[in-house]
Amino acid sequence: MTTKPTYLGLLNAISNGETQAARYFKAWLDLTADPTVRSVLQVVVNREAEHGLAFEKRLLELGYSLIERPSPEAEAKLGVLSDPNRSDLDKILYLGYGEPRDDPFGRLFDDHSIDPQTGGLLGRYVAEERDTIRRLRALAETLKDRSAQKAA
């Protein structure tokens, strides 16, 4: 008898979260006309969607199914990011990318029972998410600088 992996909940949570994030970032992408914002969001949307699918695929490979979990937080973000009356700066600040934040991935590999294939997927996910955070923080700085120049 095979033992159920301890990290299934993690894979499920990541798949749900990334799929939901792709949806609200895509809503923002569909509204913005700014080419700088669009170029960053295109990368982010594709990464988030791919991560959602990759983690669902891994669950299936392990013999389990994704359990979809709606998120009120994701729905709130969708409401803000799909609001055509909010500026790109307002949206990125709402998401918290205008301020430093702690690395949310520090304890991801504490479960030493994670198999090598899942570990590789998690490693790529962490590297790409850290790059996404860097890109969004740089975009926030660009948008803040533009806003300050307009105000001056």
C-alpha positions, 0 to 999 in steps of 0.5 A: 500500500502506498502512503499518501504524500504529506505535501498534497495540500501544499501542491493543491494550495499552490495550484489554486493560488496560482490559477486564481492569481493568473485570473486577476493579473489577466483582468489587469492586463486586459485593461492597461494600455501602458506598454511597460505594465503590459510587458511585465503582466504578460510574463506574470500571467503566463507564469501564474497560469502555468504554475497552476497547471503544473501543480495540478498535473503533478497531483494527477501524476501522484494519483490525486485530483485537484480540490478547487478552493475558492478564495475570497481574497482572490475575488477581492483582488479580481474586483480591484484589478478589473476596476477600470477607474483605478490606476496601474499604480493603485493596483500594484500598491494594492497588491503590496509590491510598493514595499519590501516583503519577507520571502514567503518561500523560506520553509517550503522545503522543510518536508524532507519526504518530497520526492525529487520530481516534486522537489524540482517543480517546487524549485523552479516555482520558487525561482520564478516566483522570486523573479516575479516579485522582483519584476513587480517591485521594479514596476512599482518603483517605475510607476511611483517615479512616473507619478512623482514626476507628474506631480512635480 
